């Protein structure tokens, strides 16, 4: 089985699972997703605070050309 075939199958299965979810289940899933994204954000903030040269925050970036 090729990688693209596997990805297509996984996508179809995920879509089918999503369609079977109730609105309440979707809300809970979104809530958990939001918590995970926030945890990733906080981890990045903490890392940058401890390692200032890792990724300097840029204020007032110039507009793209």
CHARMM internal coordinates of N, CA and C (Angstrom, degrees):
IC EDIT
DIST 1 N 1 CA 1.4506
DIST 1 CA 1 C 1.5330
ANGL 1 N 1 CA 1 C 108.31
DIST 1 C 2 N 1.3169
ANGL 1 CA 1 C 2 N 116.93
DIHE 1 N 1 CA 1 C 2 N 132.22
DIST 2 N 2 CA 1.4515
ANGL 1 C 2 N 2 CA 120.47
DIHE 1 CA 1 C 2 N 2 CA -178.70
DIST 2 CA 2 C 1.5290
ANGL 2 N 2 CA 2 C 110.53
DIHE 1 C 2 N 2 CA 2 C -78.12
DIST 2 C 3 N 1.3163
ANGL 2 CA 2 C 3 N 114.25
DIHE 2 N 2 CA 2 C 3 N 162.63
DIST 3 N 3 CA 1.4613
ANGL 2 C 3 N 3 CA 119.66
DIHE 2 CA 2 C 3 N 3 CA -179.51
DIST 3 CA 3 C 1.5270
ANGL 3 N 3 CA 3 C 111.11
DIHE 2 C 3 N 3 CA 3 C -63.05
DIST 3 C 4 N 1.3325
ANGL 3 CA 3 C 4 N 117.25
DIHE 3 N 3 CA 3 C 4 N -39.73
DIST 4 N 4 CA 1.4627
ANGL 3 C 4 N 4 CA 119.97
DIHE 3 CA 3 C 4 N 4 CA -179.63
DIST 4 CA 4 C 1.5310
ANGL 4 N 4 CA 4 C 111.23
DIHE 3 C 4 N 4 CA 4 C -67.10
DIST 4 C 5 N 1.3333
ANGL 4 CA 4 C 5 N 116.85
DIHE 4 N 4 CA 4 C 5 N -35.60
DIST 5 N 5 CA 1.4676
ANGL 4 C 5 N 5 CA 120.42
DIHE 4 CA 4 C 5 N 5 CA 176.93
DIST 5 CA 5 C 1.5146
ANGL 5 N 5 CA 5 C 110.29
DIHE 4 C 5 N 5 CA 5 C -65.87
DIST 5 C 6 N 1.3167
ANGL 5 CA 5 C 6 N 116.77
DIHE 5 N 5 CA 5 C 6 N -41.89
DIST 6 N 6 CA 1.4679
ANGL 5 C 6 N 6 CA 120.94
DIHE 5 CA 5 C 6 N 6 CA 178.13
DIST 6 CA 6 C 1.5285
ANGL 6 N 6 CA 6 C 110.62
DIHE 5 C 6 N 6 CA 6 C -63.66
DIST 6 C 7 N 1.3173
ANGL 6 CA 6 C 7 N 116.76
DIHE 6 N 6 CA 6 C 7 N -42.86
DIST 7 N 7 CA 1.4712
ANGL 6 C 7 N 7 CA 120.69
DIHE 6 CA 6 C 7 N 7 CA 178.88
DIST 7 CA 7 C 1.5287
ANGL 7 N 7 CA 7 C 110.54
DIHE 6 C 7 N 7 CA 7 C -63.58
DIST 7 C 8 N 1.3103
ANGL 7 CA 7 C 8 N 117.30
DIHE 7 N 7 CA 7 C 8 N -41.05
DIST 8 N 8 CA 1.4579
ANGL 7 C 8 N 8 CA 120.70
DIHE 7 CA 7 C 8 N 8 CA 179.23
DIST 8 CA 8 C 1.5214
ANGL 8 N 8 CA 8 C 110.62
DIHE 7 C 8 N 8 CA 8 C -62.61
DIST 8 C 9 N 1.3295
ANGL 8 CA 8 C 9 N 116.04
DIHE 8 N 8 CA 8 C 9 N -44.65
DIST 9 N 9 CA 1.4708
ANGL 8 C 9 N 9 CA 120.29
DIHE 8 CA 8 C 9 N 9 CA 179.19
DIST 9 CA 9 C 1.5243
ANGL 9 N 9 CA 9 C 111.76
DIHE 8 C 9 N 9 CA 9 C -61.85
DIST 9 C 10 N 1.3352
ANGL 9 CA 9 C 10 N 115.32
DIHE 9 N 9 CA 9 C 10 N -45.35
DIST 10 N 10 CA 1.4663
ANGL 9 C 10 N 10 CA 119.97
DIHE 9 CA 9 C 10 N 10 CA 178.93
DIST 10 CA 10 C 1.5295
ANGL 10 N 10 CA 10 C 110.34
DIHE 9 C 10 N 10 CA 10 C -60.23
DIST 10 C 11 N 1.3200
ANGL 10 CA 10 C 11 N 116.52
DIHE 10 N 10 CA 10 C 11 N -41.94
DIST 11 N 11 CA 1.4566
ANGL 10 C 11 N 11 CA 120.28
DIHE 10 CA 10 C 11 N 11 CA 179.61
DIST 11 CA 11 C 1.5289
ANGL 11 N 11 CA 11 C 110.86
DIHE 10 C 11 N 11 CA 11 C -62.88
DIST 11 C 12 N 1.3210
ANGL 11 CA 11 C 12 N 116.87
DIHE 11 N 11 CA 11 C 12 N -43.57
DIST 12 N 12 CA 1.4637
ANGL 11 C 12 N 12 CA 120.51
DIHE 11 CA 11 C 12 N 12 CA 179.24
DIST 12 CA 12 C 1.5280
ANGL 12 N 12 CA 12 C 111.63
DIHE 11 C 12 N 12 CA 12 C -63.18
DIST 12 C 13 N 1.3388
ANGL 12 CA 12 C 13 N 116.43
DIHE 12 N 12 CA 12 C 13 N -40.85
DIST 13 N 13 CA 1.4692
ANGL 12 C 13 N 13 CA 120.29
DIHE 12 CA 12 C 13 N 13 CA 178.53
DIST 13 CA 13 C 1.5261
ANGL 13 N 13 CA 13 C 111.05
DIHE 12 C 13 N 13 CA 13 C -65.51
DIST 13 C 14 N 1.3182
ANGL 13 CA 13 C 14 N 116.37
DIHE 13 N 13 CA 13 C 14 N -41.56
DIST 14 N 14 CA 1.4613
ANGL 13 C 14 N 14 CA 120.21
DIHE 13 CA 13 C 14 N 14 CA 179.67
DIST 14 CA 14 C 1.5330
ANGL 14 N 14 CA 14 C 109.99
DIHE 13 C 14 N 14 CA 14 C -65.01
DIST 14 C 15 N 1.3028
ANGL 14 CA 14 C 15 N 117.65
DIHE 14 N 14 CA 14 C 15 N -41.50
DIST 15 N 15 CA 1.4563
ANGL 14 C 15 N 15 CA 121.38
DIHE 14 CA 14 C 15 N 15 CA 178.18
DIST 15 CA 15 C 1.5231
ANGL 15 N 15 CA 15 C 111.08
DIHE 14 C 15 N 15 CA 15 C -63.13
DIST 15 C 16 N 1.3237
ANGL 15 CA 15 C 16 N 117.20
DIHE 15 N 15 CA 15 C 16 N -41.86
DIST 16 N 16 CA 1.4681
ANGL 15 C 16 N 16 CA 121.04
DIHE 15 CA 15 C 16 N 16 CA 178.44
DIST 16 CA 16 C 1.5277
ANGL 16 N 16 CA 16 C 110.98
DIHE 15 C 16 N 16 CA 16 C -63.58
DIST 16 C 17 N 1.3402
ANGL 16 CA 16 C 17 N 117.15
DIHE 16 N 16 CA 16 C 17 N -42.21
DIST 17 N 17 CA 1.4760
ANGL 16 C 17 N 17 CA 120.06
DIHE 16 CA 16 C 17 N 17 CA 177.87
DIST 17 CA 17 C 1.5252
ANGL 17 N 17 CA 17 C 110.43
DIHE 16 C 17 N 17 CA 17 C -62.52
DIST 17 C 18 N 1.3152
ANGL 17 CA 17 C 18 N 116.24
DIHE 17 N 17 CA 17 C 18 N -41.49
DIST 18 N 18 CA 1.4644
ANGL 17 C 18 N 18 CA 120.86
DIHE 17 CA 17 C 18 N 18 CA -179.23
DIST 18 CA 18 C 1.5299
ANGL 18 N 18 CA 18 C 110.59
DIHE 17 C 18 N 18 CA 18 C -61.75
DIST 18 C 19 N 1.3066
ANGL 18 CA 18 C 19 N 117.06
DIHE 18 N 18 CA 18 C 19 N -41.67
DIST 19 N 19 CA 1.4670
ANGL 18 C 19 N 19 CA 120.76
DIHE 18 CA 18 C 19 N 19 CA -178.87
DIST 19 CA 19 C 1.5239
ANGL 19 N 19 CA 19 C 112.88
DIHE 18 C 19 N 19 CA 19 C -66.74
DIST 19 C 20 N 1.3365
ANGL 19 CA 19 C 20 N 116.94
DIHE 19 N 19 CA 19 C 20 N -26.53
DIST 20 N 20 CA 1.4634
ANGL 19 C 20 N 20 CA 120.71
DIHE 19 CA 19 C 20 N 20 CA 179.81
DIST 20 CA 20 C 1.5292
ANGL 20 N 20 CA 20 C 112.51
DIHE 19 C 20 N 20 CA 20 C -82.48
DIST 20 C 21 N 1.3174
ANGL 20 CA 20 C 21 N 117.54
DIHE 20 N 20 CA 20 C 21 N -11.33
DIST 21 N 21 CA 1.4691
ANGL 20 C 21 N 21 CA 120.57
DIHE 20 CA 20 C 21 N 21 CA -178.14
DIST 21 CA 21 C 1.5263
ANGL 21 N 21 CA 21 C 110.58
DIHE 20 C 21 N 21 CA 21 C -73.83
DIST 21 C 22 N 1.3363
ANGL 21 CA 21 C 22 N 114.61
DIHE 21 N 21 CA 21 C 22 N 144.96
DIST 22 N 22 CA 1.4574
ANGL 21 C 22 N 22 CA 119.86
DIHE 21 CA 21 C 22 N 22 CA 174.54
DIST 22 CA 22 C 1.5295
ANGL 22 N 22 CA 22 C 107.62
DIHE 21 C 22 N 22 CA 22 C -80.42
DIST 22 C 23 N 1.3228
ANGL 22 CA 22 C 23 N 117.97
DIHE 22 N 22 CA 22 C 23 N 163.36
DIST 23 N 23 CA 1.4657
ANGL 22 C 23 N 23 CA 119.72
DIHE 22 CA 22 C 23 N 23 CA 176.65
DIST 23 CA 23 C 1.5396
ANGL 23 N 23 CA 23 C 112.46
DIHE 22 C 23 N 23 CA 23 C -56.31
DIST 23 C 24 N 1.3290
ANGL 23 CA 23 C 24 N 116.75
DIHE 23 N 23 CA 23 C 24 N -37.26
DIST 24 N 24 CA 1.4673
ANGL 23 C 24 N 24 CA 119.83
DIHE 23 CA 23 C 24 N 24 CA 179.34
DIST 24 CA 24 C 1.5233
ANGL 24 N 24 CA 24 C 110.96
DIHE 23 C 24 N 24 CA 24 C -65.72
DIST 24 C 25 N 1.3376
ANGL 24 CA 24 C 25 N 116.67
DIHE 24 N 24 CA 24 C 25 N -40.31
DIST 25 N 25 CA 1.4624
ANGL 24 C 25 N 25 CA 120.28
DIHE 24 CA 24 C 25 N 25 CA 178.33
DIST 25 CA 25 C 1.5293
ANGL 25 N 25 CA 25 C 110.79
DIHE 24 C 25 N 25 CA 25 C -65.74
DIST 25 C 26 N 1.3057
ANGL 25 CA 25 C 26 N 116.46
DIHE 25 N 25 CA 25 C 26 N -37.49
DIST 26 N 26 CA 1.4743
ANGL 25 C 26 N 26 CA 119.65
DIHE 25 CA 25 C 26 N 26 CA 177.38
DIST 26 CA 26 C 1.5165
ANGL 26 N 26 CA 26 C 111.04
DIHE 25 C 26 N 26 CA 26 C -64.85
DIST 26 C 27 N 1.3239
ANGL 26 CA 26 C 27 N 116.33
DIHE 26 N 26 CA 26 C 27 N -39.86
DIST 27 N 27 CA 1.4629
ANGL 26 C 27 N 27 CA 120.36
DIHE 26 CA 26 C 27 N 27 CA 179.23
DIST 27 CA 27 C 1.5226
ANGL 27 N 27 CA 27 C 110.64
DIHE 26 C 27 N 27 CA 27 C -64.28
DIST 27 C 28 N 1.3210
ANGL 27 CA 27 C 28 N 116.94
DIHE 27 N 27 CA 27 C 28 N -43.76
DIST 28 N 28 CA 1.4639
ANGL 27 C 28 N 28 CA 120.94
DIHE 27 CA 27 C 28 N 28 CA 178.63
DIST 28 CA 28 C 1.5306
ANGL 28 N 28 CA 28 C 109.88
DIHE 27 C 28 N 28 CA 28 C -63.64
DIST 28 C 29 N 1.3202
ANGL 28 CA 28 C 29 N 117.42
DIHE 28 N 28 CA 28 C 29 N -42.29
DIST 29 N 29 CA 1.4675
ANGL 28 C 29 N 29 CA 121.05
DIHE 28 CA 28 C 29 N 29 CA 178.97
DIST 29 CA 29 C 1.5282
ANGL 29 N 29 CA 29 C 110.46
DIHE 28 C 29 N 29 CA 29 C -62.66
DIST 29 C 30 N 1.3238
ANGL 29 CA 29 C 30 N 117.06
DIHE 29 N 29 CA 29 C 30 N -41.55
DIST 30 N 30 CA 1.4671
ANGL 29 C 30 N 30 CA 120.33
DIHE 29 CA 29 C 30 N 30 CA 178.25
DIST 30 CA 30 C 1.5226
ANGL 30 N 30 CA 30 C 110.92
DIHE 29 C 30 N 30 CA 30 C -64.58
DIST 30 C 31 N 1.3267
ANGL 30 CA 30 C 31 N 116.41
DIHE 30 N 30 CA 30 C 31 N -39.92
DIST 31 N 31 CA 1.4620
ANGL 30 C 31 N 31 CA 121.03
DIHE 30 CA 30 C 31 N 31 CA 178.68
DIST 31 CA 31 C 1.5263
ANGL 31 N 31 CA 31 C 110.17
DIHE 30 C 31 N 31 CA 31 C -60.97
DIST 31 C 32 N 1.3377
ANGL 31 CA 31 C 32 N 117.25
DIHE 31 N 31 CA 31 C 32 N -46.80
DIST 32 N 32 CA 1.4670
ANGL 31 C 32 N 32 CA 120.64
DIHE 31 CA 31 C 32 N 32 CA 179.49
DIST 32 CA 32 C 1.5233
ANGL 32 N 32 CA 32 C 111.05
DIHE 31 C 32 N 32 CA 32 C -64.33
DIST 32 C 33 N 1.3179
ANGL 32 CA 32 C 33 N 116.53
DIHE 32 N 32 CA 32 C 33 N -40.39
DIST 33 N 33 CA 1.4643
ANGL 32 C 33 N 33 CA 120.69
DIHE 32 CA 32 C 33 N 33 CA 177.28
DIST 33 CA 33 C 1.5316
ANGL 33 N 33 CA 33 C 110.21
DIHE 32 C 33 N 33 CA 33 C -60.01
DIST 33 C 34 N 1.3212
ANGL 33 CA 33 C 34 N 116.57
DIHE 33 N 33 CA 33 C 34 N -45.13
DIST 34 N 34 CA 1.4662
ANGL 33 C 34 N 34 CA 120.83
DIHE 33 CA 33 C 34 N 34 CA 179.93
DIST 34 CA 34 C 1.5213
ANGL 34 N 34 CA 34 C 111.14
DIHE 33 C 34 N 34 CA 34 C -62.03
DIST 34 C 35 N 1.3294
ANGL 34 CA 34 C 35 N 117.26
DIHE 34 N 34 CA 34 C 35 N -39.92
DIST 35 N 35 CA 1.4654
ANGL 34 C 35 N 35 CA 120.23
DIHE 34 CA 34 C 35 N 35 CA 177.94
DIST 35 CA 35 C 1.5244
ANGL 35 N 35 CA 35 C 110.96
DIHE 34 C 35 N 35 CA 35 C -63.14
DIST 35 C 36 N 1.3212
ANGL 35 CA 35 C 36 N 117.16
DIHE 35 N 35 CA 35 C 36 N -42.17
DIST 36 N 36 CA 1.4604
ANGL 35 C 36 N 36 CA 120.67
DIHE 35 CA 35 C 36 N 36 CA 179.77
DIST 36 CA 36 C 1.5291
ANGL 36 N 36 CA 36 C 111.60
DIHE 35 C 36 N 36 CA 36 C -65.20
DIST 36 C 37 N 1.3154
ANGL 36 CA 36 C 37 N 116.85
DIHE 36 N 36 CA 36 C 37 N -41.55
DIST 37 N 37 CA 1.4652
ANGL 36 C 37 N 37 CA 120.35
DIHE 36 CA 36 C 37 N 37 CA 178.87
DIST 37 CA 37 C 1.5285
ANGL 37 N 37 CA 37 C 109.87
DIHE 36 C 37 N 37 CA 37 C -63.46
DIST 37 C 38 N 1.3288
ANGL 37 CA 37 C 38 N 117.15
DIHE 37 N 37 CA 37 C 38 N -40.49
DIST 38 N 38 CA 1.4609
ANGL 37 C 38 N 38 CA 120.58
DIHE 37 CA 37 C 38 N 38 CA 178.91
DIST 38 CA 38 C 1.5294
ANGL 38 N 38 CA 38 C 110.33
DIHE 37 C 38 N 38 CA 38 C -65.32
DIST 38 C 39 N 1.3289
ANGL 38 CA 38 C 39 N 117.78
DIHE 38 N 38 CA 38 C 39 N -40.31
DIST 39 N 39 CA 1.4615
ANGL 38 C 39 N 39 CA 120.58
DIHE 38 CA 38 C 39 N 39 CA 177.54
DIST 39 CA 39 C 1.5201
ANGL 39 N 39 CA 39 C 111.12
DIHE 38 C 39 N 39 CA 39 C -61.22
DIST 39 C 40 N 1.3220
ANGL 39 CA 39 C 40 N 117.19
DIHE 39 N 39 CA 39 C 40 N -40.61
DIST 40 N 40 CA 1.4631
ANGL 39 C 40 N 40 CA 120.52
DIHE 39 CA 39 C 40 N 40 CA 176.64
DIST 40 CA 40 C 1.5285
ANGL 40 N 40 CA 40 C 110.69
DIHE 39 C 40 N 40 CA 40 C -63.33
DIST 40 C 41 N 1.3138
ANGL 40 CA 40 C 41 N 116.73
DIHE 40 N 40 CA 40 C 41 N -42.31
DIST 41 N 41 CA 1.4596
ANGL 40 C 41 N 41 CA 121.49
DIHE 40 CA 40 C 41 N 41 CA 178.97
DIST 41 CA 41 C 1.5317
ANGL 41 N 41 CA 41 C 110.20
DIHE 40 C 41 N 41 CA 41 C -61.17
DIST 41 C 42 N 1.3402
ANGL 41 CA 41 C 42 N 116.28
DIHE 41 N 41 CA 41 C 42 N -48.01
DIST 42 N 42 CA 1.4723
ANGL 41 C 42 N 42 CA 120.52
DIHE 41 CA 41 C 42 N 42 CA -178.83
DIST 42 CA 42 C 1.5297
ANGL 42 N 42 CA 42 C 110.60
DIHE 41 C 42 N 42 CA 42 C -63.17
DIST 42 C 43 N 1.3231
ANGL 42 CA 42 C 43 N 117.49
DIHE 42 N 42 CA 42 C 43 N -38.56
DIST 43 N 43 CA 1.4624
ANGL 42 C 43 N 43 CA 120.45
DIHE 42 CA 42 C 43 N 43 CA 178.17
DIST 43 CA 43 C 1.5279
ANGL 43 N 43 CA 43 C 110.17
DIHE 42 C 43 N 43 CA 43 C -61.38
DIST 43 C 44 N 1.3285
ANGL 43 CA 43 C 44 N 116.73
DIHE 43 N 43 CA 43 C 44 N -39.80
DIST 44 N 44 CA 1.4585
ANGL 43 C 44 N 44 CA 120.49
DIHE 43 CA 43 C 44 N 44 CA 177.39
DIST 44 CA 44 C 1.5092
ANGL 44 N 44 CA 44 C 112.40
DIHE 43 C 44 N 44 CA 44 C -65.34
DIST 44 C 45 N 1.3197
ANGL 44 CA 44 C 45 N 116.69
DIHE 44 N 44 CA 44 C 45 N -41.62
DIST 45 N 45 CA 1.4672
ANGL 44 C 45 N 45 CA 121.09
DIHE 44 CA 44 C 45 N 45 CA 178.10
DIST 45 CA 45 C 1.5241
ANGL 45 N 45 CA 45 C 109.87
DIHE 44 C 45 N 45 CA 45 C -61.84
DIST 45 C 46 N 1.3308
ANGL 45 CA 45 C 46 N 116.18
DIHE 45 N 45 CA 45 C 46 N -46.13
DIST 46 N 46 CA 1.4610
ANGL 45 C 46 N 46 CA 120.73
DIHE 45 CA 45 C 46 N 46 CA 179.87
DIST 46 CA 46 C 1.5264
ANGL 46 N 46 CA 46 C 111.07
DIHE 45 C 46 N 46 CA 46 C -62.34
DIST 46 C 47 N 1.3228
ANGL 46 CA 46 C 47 N 116.60
DIHE 46 N 46 CA 46 C 47 N -44.04
DIST 47 N 47 CA 1.4641
ANGL 46 C 47 N 47 CA 120.37
DIHE 46 CA 46 C 47 N 47 CA 179.68
DIST 47 CA 47 C 1.5233
ANGL 47 N 47 CA 47 C 110.89
DIHE 46 C 47 N 47 CA 47 C -61.94
DIST 47 C 48 N 1.3260
ANGL 47 CA 47 C 48 N 116.45
DIHE 47 N 47 CA 47 C 48 N -46.31
DIST 48 N 48 CA 1.4638
ANGL 47 C 48 N 48 CA 119.17
DIHE 47 CA 47 C 48 N 48 CA -179.73
DIST 48 CA 48 C 1.5164
ANGL 48 N 48 CA 48 C 111.44
DIHE 47 C 48 N 48 CA 48 C -64.38
DIST 48 C 49 N 1.3398
ANGL 48 CA 48 C 49 N 117.89
DIHE 48 N 48 CA 48 C 49 N -32.78
DIST 49 N 49 CA 1.4647
ANGL 48 C 49 N 49 CA 120.79
DIHE 48 CA 48 C 49 N 49 CA 178.95
DIST 49 CA 49 C 1.5296
ANGL 49 N 49 CA 49 C 110.50
DIHE 48 C 49 N 49 CA 49 C -67.05
DIST 49 C 50 N 1.3268
ANGL 49 CA 49 C 50 N 116.73
DIHE 49 N 49 CA 49 C 50 N -34.97
DIST 50 N 50 CA 1.4656
ANGL 49 C 50 N 50 CA 121.05
DIHE 49 CA 49 C 50 N 50 CA -178.93
DIST 50 CA 50 C 1.5243
ANGL 50 N 50 CA 50 C 112.44
DIHE 49 C 50 N 50 CA 50 C -84.77
DIST 50 C 51 N 1.3096
ANGL 50 CA 50 C 51 N 117.03
DIHE 50 N 50 CA 50 C 51 N -23.31
DIST 51 N 51 CA 1.4644
ANGL 50 C 51 N 51 CA 122.47
DIHE 50 CA 50 C 51 N 51 CA -178.20
DIST 51 CA 51 C 1.5298
ANGL 51 N 51 CA 51 C 108.70
DIHE 50 C 51 N 51 CA 51 C -129.61
DIST 51 C 52 N 1.3160
ANGL 51 CA 51 C 52 N 117.02
DIHE 51 N 51 CA 51 C 52 N 78.61
DIST 52 N 52 CA 1.4734
ANGL 51 C 52 N 52 CA 119.92
DIHE 51 CA 51 C 52 N 52 CA -174.31
DIST 52 CA 52 C 1.5180
ANGL 52 N 52 CA 52 C 114.61
DIHE 51 C 52 N 52 CA 52 C -58.69
DIST 52 C 53 N 1.3165
ANGL 52 CA 52 C 53 N 117.54
DIHE 52 N 52 CA 52 C 53 N -27.95
DIST 53 N 53 CA 1.4694
ANGL 52 C 53 N 53 CA 118.69
DIHE 52 CA 52 C 53 N 53 CA -178.76
DIST 53 CA 53 C 1.5231
ANGL 53 N 53 CA 53 C 112.47
DIHE 52 C 53 N 53 CA 53 C -82.70
DIST 53 C 54 N 1.3291
ANGL 53 CA 53 C 54 N 117.83
DIHE 53 N 53 CA 53 C 54 N -6.59
DIST 54 N 54 CA 1.4597
ANGL 53 C 54 N 54 CA 120.78
DIHE 53 CA 53 C 54 N 54 CA -176.55
DIST 54 CA 54 C 1.5184
ANGL 54 N 54 CA 54 C 112.01
DIHE 53 C 54 N 54 CA 54 C -65.22
DIST 54 C 55 N 1.2867
ANGL 54 CA 54 C 55 N 117.10
DIHE 54 N 54 CA 54 C 55 N -47.30
DIST 55 N 55 CA 1.4555
ANGL 54 C 55 N 55 CA 120.52
DIHE 54 CA 54 C 55 N 55 CA -177.14
DIST 55 CA 55 C 1.5162
ANGL 55 N 55 CA 55 C 108.56
DIHE 54 C 55 N 55 CA 55 C -158.94
DIST 55 C 56 N 1.3169
ANGL 55 CA 55 C 56 N 116.82
DIHE 55 N 55 CA 55 C 56 N 86.88
DIST 56 N 56 CA 1.4645
ANGL 55 C 56 N 56 CA 117.89
DIHE 55 CA 55 C 56 N 56 CA -177.38
DIST 56 CA 56 C 1.5221
ANGL 56 N 56 CA 56 C 111.73
DIHE 55 C 56 N 56 CA 56 C -63.59
DIST 56 C 57 N 1.3051
ANGL 56 CA 56 C 57 N 114.84
DIHE 56 N 56 CA 56 C 57 N 137.71
DIST 57 N 57 CA 1.4668
ANGL 56 C 57 N 57 CA 119.61
DIHE 56 CA 56 C 57 N 57 CA 177.46
DIST 57 CA 57 C 1.5116
ANGL 57 N 57 CA 57 C 107.27
DIHE 56 C 57 N 57 CA 57 C -75.78
DIST 57 C 58 N 1.2874
ANGL 57 CA 57 C 58 N 115.28
DIHE 57 N 57 CA 57 C 58 N 134.35
DIST 58 N 58 CA 1.4646
ANGL 57 C 58 N 58 CA 119.96
DIHE 57 CA 57 C 58 N 58 CA -178.83
DIST 58 CA 58 C 1.5118
ANGL 58 N 58 CA 58 C 109.47
DIHE 57 C 58 N 58 CA 58 C -106.87
DIST 58 C 59 N 1.3034
ANGL 58 CA 58 C 59 N 114.56
DIHE 58 N 58 CA 58 C 59 N 120.88
DIST 59 N 59 CA 1.4501
ANGL 58 C 59 N 59 CA 119.30
DIHE 58 CA 58 C 59 N 59 CA 175.60
DIST 59 CA 59 C 1.5239
ANGL 59 N 59 CA 59 C 107.52
DIHE 58 C 59 N 59 CA 59 C -99.40
DIST 59 C 60 N 1.2756
ANGL 59 CA 59 C 60 N 115.68
DIHE 59 N 59 CA 59 C 60 N 147.63
DIST 60 N 60 CA 1.4785
ANGL 59 C 60 N 60 CA 121.65
DIHE 59 CA 59 C 60 N 60 CA 177.54
DIST 60 CA 60 C 1.5265
ANGL 60 N 60 CA 60 C 111.43
DIHE 59 C 60 N 60 CA 60 C 54.76
DIST 60 C 61 N 1.3191
ANGL 60 CA 60 C 61 N 115.73
DIHE 60 N 60 CA 60 C 61 N 54.16
DIST 61 N 61 CA 1.4700
ANGL 60 C 61 N 61 CA 119.19
DIHE 60 CA 60 C 61 N 61 CA 175.83
DIST 61 CA 61 C 1.5223
ANGL 61 N 61 CA 61 C 109.39
DIHE 60 C 61 N 61 CA 61 C -61.79
DIST 61 C 62 N 1.3111
ANGL 61 CA 61 C 62 N 116.10
DIHE 61 N 61 CA 61 C 62 N 143.32
DIST 62 N 62 CA 1.4649
ANGL 61 C 62 N 62 CA 117.76
DIHE 61 CA 61 C 62 N 62 CA 176.72
DIST 62 CA 62 C 1.5391
ANGL 62 N 62 CA 62 C 109.24
DIHE 61 C 62 N 62 CA 62 C -69.37
DIST 62 C 63 N 1.3058
ANGL 62 CA 62 C 63 N 117.24
DIHE 62 N 62 CA 62 C 63 N 148.44
DIST 63 N 63 CA 1.4603
ANGL 62 C 63 N 63 CA 119.51
DIHE 62 CA 62 C 63 N 63 CA 179.45
DIST 63 CA 63 C 1.5164
ANGL 63 N 63 CA 63 C 110.66
DIHE 62 C 63 N 63 CA 63 C -65.65
DIST 63 C 64 N 1.3369
ANGL 63 CA 63 C 64 N 116.55
DIHE 63 N 63 CA 63 C 64 N 150.08
DIST 64 N 64 CA 1.4746
ANGL 63 C 64 N 64 CA 118.39
DIHE 63 CA 63 C 64 N 64 CA 177.93
DIST 64 CA 64 C 1.5113
ANGL 64 N 64 CA 64 C 111.10
DIHE 63 C 64 N 64 CA 64 C -64.30
DIST 64 C 65 N 1.3379
ANGL 64 CA 64 C 65 N 115.83
DIHE 64 N 64 CA 64 C 65 N 151.47
DIST 65 N 65 CA 1.4877
ANGL 64 C 65 N 65 CA 118.71
DIHE 64 CA 64 C 65 N 65 CA -178.32
DIST 65 CA 65 C 1.4953
ANGL 65 N 65 CA 65 C 112.69
DIHE 64 C 65 N 65 CA 65 C -67.26
END
COOR INIT
IC SEED 1 N 1 CA 1 C
IC BUILD
